[in-house]
Amino acid sequence: MNASSITYAVETNVGVDEFRDLLNASGLGRRRPVDDAARLGAMLSNANLILAARRNGELVGIARAMTDFSFACYLSDLAVSDQAQGQGIGARLIEEMRAHLGPTVNLILSSVPEAVPFYQRIGMAALPDCFWYRREF
């Protein structure tokens, strides 16, 4: 896959099936409720910023977030299909998100351990003072 053939755009109509397929193809499927279409639909419809990476119409990457567009943005999913990984698509999705949000908005995410080196490599700083209540499911 040629990285230059990828188009990036804000989207509001990502389908549940293509979202599920991408989560599974990226490896995030084992950490997301991929067997619950209603929950996946809610994840998509309640996100207020979704950036998609597509190759010939096929969803190969997604950055799904919630933001106030003024101060903070929580990036809840960054997924790139296994066939498209290593081509800069994830980093470009984050670049596009930052450009869309502007310089006054913090971009925050919670990483799975195996993705930490990626976020460090693209220049994101780890936060030692973050807290959370873990979901029950």
C-alpha positions as CSV (number, residue, x, y, z in Angstrom):
1,M,0.0,0.0,0.0
2,N,1.4,3.4,-1.0
3,A,1.1,5.9,1.8
4,S,0.7,8.7,-0.7
5,S,-2.6,7.1,-1.9
6,I,-4.2,7.6,1.5
7,T,-6.7,10.4,1.9
8,Y,-7.4,11.9,5.3
9,A,-10.7,13.7,6.3
10,V,-13.0,14.5,9.1
11,E,-16.0,12.1,8.8
12,T,-19.3,11.8,10.5
13,N,-20.6,8.7,8.7
14,V,-18.2,5.9,9.5
15,G,-20.2,2.7,9.6
16,V,-20.3,0.3,12.5
17,D,-19.2,-2.7,10.3
18,E,-16.2,-0.9,8.8
19,F,-15.2,0.4,12.3
20,R,-15.4,-3.1,13.7
21,D,-13.4,-4.5,10.8
22,L,-10.7,-1.9,11.3
23,L,-10.6,-2.5,15.1
24,N,-10.1,-6.2,14.5
25,A,-7.5,-5.6,11.7
26,S,-5.6,-3.2,13.9
27,G,-5.4,-5.5,16.9
28,L,-7.6,-3.1,19.0
29,G,-10.5,-5.5,18.6
30,R,-9.4,-7.5,21.6
31,R,-9.7,-4.4,23.7
32,R,-13.0,-3.0,22.3
33,P,-16.6,-4.3,22.4
34,V,-16.5,-5.5,18.8
35,D,-19.3,-8.0,19.4
36,D,-21.7,-5.3,20.5
37,A,-22.9,-3.4,17.5
38,A,-25.0,-1.0,19.5
39,R,-22.1,0.0,21.7
40,L,-19.8,0.5,18.7
41,G,-22.6,2.6,17.1
42,A,-22.7,4.7,20.3
43,M,-19.0,5.0,20.3
44,L,-19.1,6.5,16.8
45,S,-22.2,8.7,17.2
46,N,-21.1,10.2,20.5
47,A,-17.6,11.0,19.3
48,N,-17.5,14.6,18.1
49,L,-14.3,14.4,16.1
50,I,-13.5,11.4,13.8
51,L,-10.6,11.5,11.3
52,A,-10.5,8.7,8.8
53,A,-7.7,7.5,6.6
54,R,-8.9,5.8,3.5
55,R,-7.4,4.1,0.5
56,N,-9.7,3.8,-2.5
57,G,-12.6,4.2,-0.1
58,E,-11.5,1.5,2.3
59,L,-11.1,2.6,5.9
60,V,-7.4,1.8,6.8
61,G,-7.1,4.2,9.8
62,I,-9.2,6.1,12.3
63,A,-8.7,8.6,15.1
64,R,-11.9,8.9,17.2
65,A,-12.1,11.7,19.8
66,M,-14.2,13.8,22.1
67,T,-13.3,17.5,22.4
68,D,-14.6,20.9,23.4
69,F,-12.5,22.3,20.5
70,S,-11.2,24.9,22.9
71,F,-9.1,23.4,25.7
72,A,-9.0,19.6,25.7
73,C,-9.4,16.6,23.3
74,Y,-9.4,13.0,24.4
75,L,-8.3,10.6,21.7
76,S,-10.1,7.4,22.5
77,D,-9.1,5.3,19.5
78,L,-6.2,5.4,17.1
79,A,-6.3,2.4,14.9
80,V,-4.5,1.5,11.7
81,S,-5.1,-1.8,9.9
82,D,-2.2,-4.3,10.2
83,Q,-1.7,-4.1,6.4
84,A,-1.2,-0.4,6.6
85,Q,0.9,-0.1,9.8
86,G,4.4,1.2,9.5
87,Q,3.6,3.7,6.8
88,G,3.1,6.8,9.0
89,I,-0.7,6.7,8.9
90,G,-1.2,6.8,12.7
91,A,1.3,9.7,13.0
92,R,-0.4,11.5,10.2
93,L,-3.9,11.0,11.8
94,I,-2.6,12.6,15.0
95,E,-1.0,15.4,12.9
96,E,-4.3,16.0,11.1
97,M,-6.1,16.0,14.5
98,R,-3.7,18.5,16.0
99,A,-4.0,20.8,12.9
100,H,-7.8,20.5,13.0
101,L,-7.9,21.4,16.8
102,G,-5.3,24.2,16.7
103,P,-2.6,25.1,19.1
104,T,-4.8,25.9,22.1
105,V,-6.2,22.3,22.6
106,N,-4.4,19.6,24.6
107,L,-4.5,16.2,23.0
108,I,-4.7,13.4,25.6
109,L,-4.9,9.7,25.3
110,S,-4.5,6.5,27.2
111,S,-2.1,4.0,25.5
112,V,-1.9,0.2,25.6
113,P,1.6,-0.8,26.8
114,E,2.7,-2.1,23.4
115,A,1.9,1.3,21.7
116,V,4.0,3.4,24.2
117,P,7.1,3.4,21.9
118,F,5.0,4.7,19.0
119,Y,3.7,7.7,21.0
120,Q,7.2,8.4,22.4
121,R,8.6,8.2,18.9
122,I,6.2,10.8,17.5
123,G,7.0,13.2,20.4
124,M,4.1,12.8,22.8
125,A,5.0,13.2,26.5
126,A,3.9,10.7,29.1
127,L,1.9,12.2,32.0
128,P,2.8,11.0,35.4
129,D,-0.3,12.6,37.1
130,C,-3.2,11.0,35.2
131,F,-6.0,9.2,37.1
132,W,-9.0,7.1,36.1
133,Y,-11.8,4.8,37.2
134,R,-11.5,1.7,35.1
135,R,-14.7,0.7,33.4
136,E,-16.4,-2.4,34.5
137,F,-16.7,-3.7,30.9
